[in-house]
Amino acid sequence: MERCCRRRPAIDFITLVLLLFFVAYLCFSLADANPNFVANFPAAPRTIESGCGAAFMLPLSRSSAAAEEEFPRGSRELVADARMTLHDDLLTKGYYTSRVFIGTPPQEFALIVDTGSTVTYVPCSSCTHCGPHQDPQFKPDNSSSYAVVQCNTPECKTGRCGNNKQCRYERMYAEMSTSSGILGKDQIGFGQDSQLAPQALLFGCETRETGDLYSQRADGIMGLGRGPLSLVDQLVGSGAMADSFSLCYGGMEDGGGAMILGAIPPLPDMVFTPSDPTRSNYYNLPLKEIQVQGVPLKVDASIFDKKYGTVLDSGTTYAYLPSQAFDAFEEAVIQQLGSLQAVEGPDPTYHDICYAGAGTDPGELYKHFPSVDFVFDNNKMMTLAPENYLFKHTKIPGAYCLGIFKNQDPTTLLGGIVVRNMLVTYDRANQQIGFLRTNCSNLWSILPPEPPTIPPPPGDNQSSPSDSPDSTASASHNEGTPPFQQTASPANLSVQEVGSVELIMALSTNYSTFSNQSSVFLSGMARGLDVLLSQVSLLDFQEENNQVIVRWVIAADPPAHRLSTRSAQVIVTHLQDHQVSLPEVFGTYDLRSWKFLPLSRWSWLFHHRKFNQGVIIAALVGVILFLAATCSLVYWYIWRYKDKDTVKYTNVEQATDEEVL
């Protein structure tokens, strides 16, 4: 008779696999359902890295596949904007510029605002062929925050490498001017008056430039087009601003203008038309018809849809129509000029179409020149005043010349002249462009004022409003509840992103009422601050001196898991100024203190959710495979050596062979 006993593995393998999948599913379910899931981890501070030139100023080729990758889009939240003044004018310079500041400490530059370019670049001190420009060249060695972008890194969006493994960029324009250099990353700011704080952005450090780029007075280009290196794409991708910007060029007499990086409130009478981002990197318009004095040009609508279609390019001075459309436009305008006299153009090199006798007041040009209308999809119409298609004759007073020319390329190109004294909003988030005729030299008067920049809350060594003698006595509803800390910790304003905002408010209501209506309080706050209800959470509350002291928190919405510091400041400002209306049952309220909570140590996990979910799933699969292999090895080992665990019993009454012998 033989008995044996075999050891079983301590954990069933299938049970282990199911348990791991259940834990992974539970983690992701919690993260999706609870916007404070990330904030529940221990928080830790986070450091943030910080001449009237071309006729067709568009790159000859589109970006490479590597350059087509986009930055992740910012989420729905209150974000800052930068309101900036534009300088120069179309007649004398052929462009408009804005001042930007690069580096630490900042170095100042005048950059042409260009919606037809996707790279921002300035000449660097290492440039071997750069022209004499308005400001000194950028000195990377003088900036403590500057870094060269290396090849084979995610930030090398161009996919081009130099001999020293530095990422390079190259741009060529149709009039054959070129810019080339290396990609760098540094803090770029937009002036002391800007609500948008300096951001760590990629830009081109020019080492060579030719053509008009060499001879122009402006230092470089501010690329506002669509593409991963665009200034707009980078700011939107980092969550610093909403996916929108606006330009407003001054009129024929004024020059200058304004630019807004970020969204502005909808304005009455602004006409919007779609702009398809999938067609090209340029801002295209569905132009269907051009009317002169109300009469459509006798051309087929498809002529405005050739090649790139109709492109709005702020970096181009004038407008250019395909040959057939230009011939029809020229004829229609001349038929409306009446007694005006044809004169030679200011430059004999060009065959400009000019007429004299209209007077010297641009405001009276409508009496002598016809109105022009651009008709888009759904019969949306943009009306051009004479200053939007004429430029002043520089040698004959009272004479004006057509600022719309024949384009040998089939693309219809609308340059800056078309949008003088017109607010143009590039609403990229909604894939549309808006037009509103206005006085661009006085734009700030028609826009809502920016929220003021608020000082940080008092630190531990400072007094907050709640530290006054009247508020120190505490009569807690529940004596077991510890008193609230009435002093807010200082906000780290050097951090451009925070995880959440913790607020302490005093409401003139009673404990019982608030306890029953707390959900109404949270929904009212979410609605008044324009955030999602899921972003608002109640931490605790207690009664004190016939008031209810409420501690609650606003977190970022789940796709982002971060707030910009400016967004948090706007929230605090609204509450300080009592701009949020609550039901009468809560009485009046006062904001006692607040603090900005930094990003969680684990928030990196959710910044690029799709990518990190893939990594986590791959890691789980790897762990499961490892455990499967380990368990299989253990199982084989036990089976292979099972006899060592077997105890044999022999019948003592049965003789062995040796005993028989």
ABEGO torsion letter per residue (X at the ends): XBBBBBBBBABBAAAAAAAAAAAAAAAAAAAAABAAAAAABBBBBBBBBXXBBBABBBBABBBBAAAABBBBBBBBBBBBBBBBBBBEBAAAAGBBBBBBBBEOBBBBBBBBBBAABABBBBBBAABABBBBBABBBBBAAABAABBBBBBGBAABAAGBBBAAGBBBBBBBBAAGBBBBEBBBBBBBBAEAABABBBBBBBBBBBABBBEAAAABABABBBBABBEAABAAAAAAAAGABBBBBBBBBBBAAAEEEBBBBEBBBBBBGBBBBBBBAAABABBBBBBABBBBGGBBBBBBAAAAABEAEBBBBAABABBBBBAAAAAAAAAAAAAAAEABBBBBBABAABBBBBBBGAEABAAAAAAABBBBBBBBBGGBBBBBBAAAABBBBAABBGBBBBABBBBABABBBBBAAAABGBBBBBBAAAGBBBBBBBBAAAAAAABBBBBBBBBBBBBAABBBAAABAAAABBBBABAABBBBBABBBBBBAABABBABBBBBBBBBBBAAAAAAAAAAAAAAAAAAAGBBAAABBBABBBBBGGBBBBBBBBBBBAAAGBBBAAAAAAAAAAAAAGABBBBAAAEBBBBABBBBBBBBAAAAAAABAAAAAAAAAAAAAAAAAAAAAAAAAAAAAAAAAAAAABBBBBBAABBBAAAAX
